[in-house]
Amino acid sequence: MTDGTNGNNNGTGRIEALRERERQIRAAIAKETVKRKKREFKEFERLKNIIGGALLASAAEDTAFAEKLKERLATCAVVDSEKTFLRAKGWL
């Protein structure tokens, strides 16, 4: 006789197997989410390095650009430690 339950207490075995599979899928999703976030963070850090380097190189070549950049930095640097660092480096 086949009733789709595999003889396990009215399907509880199948339900438990499905719950276990759900747990595994949720764990896999969580793992992939962490990997994606790490990759995005690394890419963002790389962008900051590339763009920051280009901005510094441009500022070294063009004093008008350097002044504009300093003005922008004054409004962007909101943390005291950032302001202190930029002042020490001559950017504020």
C-alpha positions, 0 to 999 in steps of 0.5 A: 500500500502506497500512501506517500508517507513511507510508513513514517507516522502519517508523513512526519518522516517526510516533514522532518526531512523537508524541514532539514532540507529547509535548514540546509538551504537557509544556511547555504543562503546565509553563507552566500549572502556573507560571501557576496557582502565581503566581495562587495566590500572588497570591490568598494575598497578597491574603488576608493583606492583607485579613485582616491589615487586618481584624485590625489594625482590630479590635485598634485598637477592642478592647484585649482583642482586641489583647492576644490578638493579641499573645499569638498573634503571640508564638508565630507570629513565629519568624524573628528579623527578624519578632520585631524588626519586631513589637517595634519596632511595639509588637506584642511 
